Amino acid sequence: MKTYALVMVHIASAAILVTAACKGPVGKLKGEWRSKNSETILKFTNKQITMDNDSPIPEDYFVKGDTIYTSFEGNQPYTKFVVKQVDDHNLKLLYPDSALVEFSR
């Protein structure tokens, strides 16, 4: 009985940790974002990002910390975008060339 209780406690703790880890910027990024100057449109899904200004071809991405890593068809090295701010209506991205671009929904 003690073993069963300990196993259940560990499973519950793991579920809480996984849930907390998944509530990072990825959930807030999903959707369509337009730059303040209306030159760029970003579309985030669960696993892909599409930039309508450069190439409308979706790229795979993942988020680690405050950085978005993209790769076209799995090619490396990854392109890095740093998330400076993200909330329900605003997104500030630092592009690889150090340009800060502001987006809104």
N, C-alpha and C positions, 0 to 999 in steps of 0.2 A: 504494500500500500504506500509506503514512504517513497519507493522508487517511482511509482506511478505519479505521485504528487510532484516529485522533483522534475520528472520529464514534462509534465503539463506546465509547470512554472517556466521551464526553459523554452518550450514552444511558444508560450504566450509572450515571453520577453523578446524572442526572436521576431515574432510577428509585429510587435510594437516598434522594434528597431527598423525593420524593413519598411514599414509604413512611414515612419518619420524620414527615412532616407529617400523615399520616393516623392516626398513633397517638396523637393528642391525646385530649382528654376525650370526644370523640364515641363512641369505642369502649367506653369505660368507662361511659358513660351508658346504653347500650342495656339494656333490660329493665324490670322493674317495681320501683318504689321506694315504700316506705310511710314516712310521717312518723312520728316517734317518738311523737306523741300519737294516731296512727292516724286523723287527720281527713282526710289527703290521700293519694291514691295517684297517682303519676306513672308513665306508661308511655311509654318512649322506643323508637322504631323508628329506622331509618336517617334518615328525613326528617320524622317527625311526633312530636309529644308530645301526650299526653292527660292532662288533670287531672280526676280523677273527682269531686272535691269541688265544683267550680264548674260546669263544663260538660263532659259526656263527649264533646264534639266535638273531634276531633283538629285540632291546629294545626301548620302548617309551622314548622320551626325551622332555624337554622344556628348554629354556634359560631364565634366569632372571639376568639382569645385565651382569656381566662377568662370570657367572657360568652356567655350563650345568648340569642339574639334569636328571638322568636316573633312570628308574625303570623297572624291568622285569615283564611283564604282570600286571602292576599296583601295584606291591608289594611295600610297604614302609618299612623302610626309604629309601629315595632316595640316590643314589650314586652321589657325587658331583665331578665335574671336573672344575677347574678354567682355563679360557682362558686367558693366559698371552699375547698372540699376535695372531692376525689373519689378513691375507690379502689374495690376490688372489693366492699366491703360497706357503705361509708358515703358519704353525699353531703350537703354543706352548701351550701344555696342562699341567697343574699341576694335577697329579693324586691324588686320595684320600690318598695314602700313601706318599704324598709329593715328589714324583719323577717327575721331569720335563722331558717331552718327546716332541721332535721336530718332526713335520711332514711336508711333502711337497707333492705337486700334481705331 
